[in-house]
Amino acid sequence: MNSFYEALSVHDAAVIPVERNGYTIGKTINRPATAILAGLGVIADSIDAYEELRPFIALDDWQGGLRRYSACPPAGDLLLDAARSHLNLRYSADAVGRQWHELLQQALAQTA
C-alpha cells in the first residue's frame, strides 16, 4: 500500500472510540469525515464535533453499527452517500473558498 487512502480502502468501517474529557472537547470532525470520504462506514462514540454526522453514521451504537455495516457494505449505504454530500457542501475546497470570499468581501465593505 502506497498511501493512507489505499490502506483505508481495504476496510468497510472505521471504529472511532472517543472518551469525553477536556482534551476531546476540542476535537474536530476530521476522523469520521476522512473515513466517510474514503468510503468507509463509521462507528464512533459521540463528541460534540461528530453530532452533525449523527443522521448518517453509528454514534454511540457499536453493536448496531457493526450489524449495519456487516449487512450492507458501505458502498451500498445511502446514508453514507448523503454524509459525503453533506461534507462536500460544508467542507470542500469550493465551500471553504466561498466562505473565505464572503468574509473578505464583508471586511472590504467595512473598510470602504
C-alpha positions as CSV (number, residue, x, y, z in Angstrom):
1,M,0.0,0.0,0.0
2,N,1.4,3.3,-1.0
3,S,-1.0,5.7,0.7
4,F,-3.2,6.2,3.7
5,Y,-6.3,6.2,1.4
6,E,-5.2,2.9,-0.1
7,A,-5.0,1.4,3.4
8,L,-8.5,2.7,4.2
9,S,-9.9,1.3,1.0
10,V,-9.4,-2.3,2.2
11,H,-11.8,-1.8,5.1
12,D,-15.6,-1.4,5.4
13,A,-15.8,0.7,8.6
14,A,-13.8,2.9,10.9
15,V,-14.2,2.3,14.6
16,I,-13.5,5.5,16.5
17,P,-13.6,5.2,20.3
18,V,-13.5,8.6,22.0
19,E,-13.7,9.4,25.7
20,R,-15.4,12.6,26.6
21,N,-12.9,14.7,28.5
22,G,-11.2,18.1,28.5
23,Y,-8.9,17.1,25.6
24,T,-11.5,15.6,23.3
25,I,-13.8,18.6,23.7
26,G,-11.6,20.4,21.2
27,K,-11.5,17.5,18.7
28,T,-12.8,18.2,15.2
29,I,-14.9,16.2,12.7
30,N,-11.8,15.1,10.7
31,R,-11.6,11.5,11.7
32,P,-15.1,10.4,10.8
33,A,-15.1,12.8,7.8
34,T,-11.9,11.3,6.5
35,A,-13.3,7.8,6.9
36,I,-16.6,8.7,5.2
37,L,-14.9,10.4,2.3
38,A,-12.7,7.3,1.8
39,G,-15.8,5.2,1.5
40,L,-16.0,3.7,5.0
41,G,-18.8,3.5,7.4
42,V,-18.2,5.0,10.8
43,I,-18.9,3.5,14.2
44,A,-17.9,6.0,16.9
45,D,-18.5,7.3,20.4
46,S,-20.1,10.7,20.2
47,I,-18.5,14.0,20.9
48,D,-19.9,17.5,20.0
49,A,-17.9,17.7,16.8
50,Y,-19.4,14.4,15.5
51,E,-23.0,15.3,16.2
52,E,-23.7,16.8,12.7
53,L,-23.0,13.3,11.3
54,R,-25.4,11.5,13.7
55,P,-28.1,11.1,10.9
56,F,-25.6,9.3,8.7
57,I,-23.3,7.2,11.0
58,A,-23.5,4.9,14.0
59,L,-22.8,7.1,17.1
60,D,-23.0,5.5,20.5
61,D,-24.4,2.3,19.0
62,W,-21.4,0.0,18.4
63,Q,-23.5,-3.2,18.1
64,G,-26.0,-1.6,15.7
65,G,-23.2,-0.1,13.7
66,L,-21.4,-3.4,13.4
67,R,-24.6,-5.1,12.3
68,R,-25.4,-2.3,9.8
69,Y,-22.0,-2.5,8.0
70,S,-21.9,-6.3,8.1
71,A,-25.4,-6.5,6.5
72,C,-24.8,-3.7,4.0
73,P,-21.4,-2.8,2.7
74,P,-20.7,1.0,2.9
75,A,-20.6,1.2,-0.9
76,G,-24.3,0.5,-0.9
77,D,-25.3,2.6,2.1
78,L,-27.4,5.6,1.0
79,L,-26.8,7.3,4.3
80,L,-23.1,7.4,3.7
81,D,-23.8,8.8,0.2
82,A,-25.8,11.6,2.0
83,A,-23.0,12.0,4.5
84,R,-20.5,12.6,1.7
85,S,-22.8,15.1,0.1
86,H,-23.2,16.9,3.5
87,L,-19.4,17.0,4.0
88,N,-18.8,18.3,0.5
89,L,-21.4,21.0,0.8
90,R,-19.9,22.2,4.1
91,Y,-16.2,21.4,3.9
92,S,-15.0,21.0,0.3
93,A,-12.4,23.4,-1.1
94,D,-15.1,25.2,-3.0
95,A,-17.3,25.6,0.1
96,V,-14.5,26.9,2.2
97,G,-13.3,29.1,-0.6
98,R,-16.8,30.6,-0.8
99,Q,-16.8,31.2,2.9
100,W,-13.5,33.0,2.8
101,H,-14.6,35.0,-0.2
102,E,-17.7,36.2,1.6
103,L,-15.7,37.0,4.8
104,L,-13.2,39.0,2.8
105,Q,-15.9,40.8,0.9
106,Q,-17.5,41.8,4.2
107,A,-14.2,43.0,5.6
108,L,-13.6,45.1,2.5
109,A,-17.1,46.6,2.7
110,Q,-16.5,47.6,6.3
111,T,-13.2,49.4,5.4
112,A,-14.7,51.3,2.4
